[in-house]
């Protein structure tokens, strides 16, 4: 899947709707799992489905959440 660079850089793009704050990321439907590995597995699956659907907003959202939880797991 190729992402249009002009769309990424546009200030009114839906891809720019989310900030980098974890609290805002958590405000979107994401069930918290007891085990961080389960959460990462769920996010990976959700990211894969969003990519297959071509939903760039969801792809960005799940990728950012995976980054956040990946850092938490690494700590």
Secondary structure per residue as TSV (DSSP state, phi and psi in degrees):
chain	resnum	aa	ss	phi	psi
A	1	X	-	360.0	126.7
A	2	X	-	-98.5	140.0
A	3	X	-	-108.9	129.4
A	4	X	-	-66.0	119.3
A	5	X	H	-64.4	-32.3
A	6	X	H	-64.8	-38.0
A	7	X	H	-65.1	-41.0
A	8	X	H	-62.8	-36.3
A	9	X	H	-88.0	-7.0
A	10	X	-	-74.6	131.4
A	11	X	T	-70.3	-24.2
A	12	X	T	-96.5	10.8
A	13	X	-	-68.2	138.6
A	14	X	G	-62.1	-19.5
A	15	X	G	-67.1	-21.4
A	16	X	G	-96.7	14.1
A	17	X	S	-68.8	-34.8
A	18	X	S	-93.0	141.9
A	19	X	-	-87.2	-175.6
A	20	X	S	-90.0	5.5
A	21	X	-	-78.7	130.0
A	22	X	H	-58.3	-33.2
A	23	X	H	-65.4	-37.3
A	24	X	H	-71.3	-37.2
A	25	X	H	-61.6	-37.4
A	26	X	H	-74.2	-14.2
A	27	X	T	-73.2	-15.6
A	28	X	S	-88.8	151.9
A	29	X	S	-49.1	103.7
A	30	X	-	-148.7	105.0
A	31	X	-	-68.6	131.6
A	32	X	-	-77.8	135.1
A	33	X	-	-103.7	151.9
A	34	X	S	-66.0	-31.4
A	35	X	S	-110.2	127.8
A	36	X	H	-63.0	-31.6
A	37	X	H	-64.3	-37.9
A	38	X	H	-65.7	-39.0
A	39	X	H	-63.6	-44.2
A	40	X	H	-64.7	-40.2
A	41	X	H	-63.2	-42.1
A	42	X	H	-63.7	-43.9
A	43	X	H	-64.5	-39.3
A	44	X	H	-62.5	-43.8
A	45	X	H	-63.2	-43.9
A	46	X	H	-63.4	-40.1
A	47	X	H	-62.5	-44.7
A	48	X	H	-59.4	-46.2
A	49	X	H	-64.3	-40.4
A	50	X	H	-63.4	-38.3
A	51	X	H	-65.8	-41.7
A	52	X	H	-64.5	-34.9
A	53	X	H	-77.1	-17.5
A	54	X	T	76.4	21.4
A	55	X	-	-86.9	95.1
A	56	X	H	-64.2	-33.1
A	57	X	H	-65.2	-45.3
A	58	X	H	-68.0	-38.2
A	59	X	H	-58.7	-47.7
A	60	X	H	-62.4	-44.3
A	61	X	H	-60.3	-51.7
A	62	X	H	-68.5	-33.8
A	63	X	H	-64.2	-41.4
A	64	X	H	-66.3	-40.2
A	65	X	H	-66.4	-38.5
A	66	X	H	-62.4	-39.6
A	67	X	H	-61.3	-44.0
A	68	X	H	-63.3	-50.5
A	69	X	H	-69.6	-30.6
A	70	X	H	-62.2	-41.6
A	71	X	H	-65.9	-39.9
A	72	X	H	-62.6	-40.6
A	73	X	H	-68.2	-33.3
A	74	X	H	-71.5	-30.1
A	75	X	-	-64.4	360.0
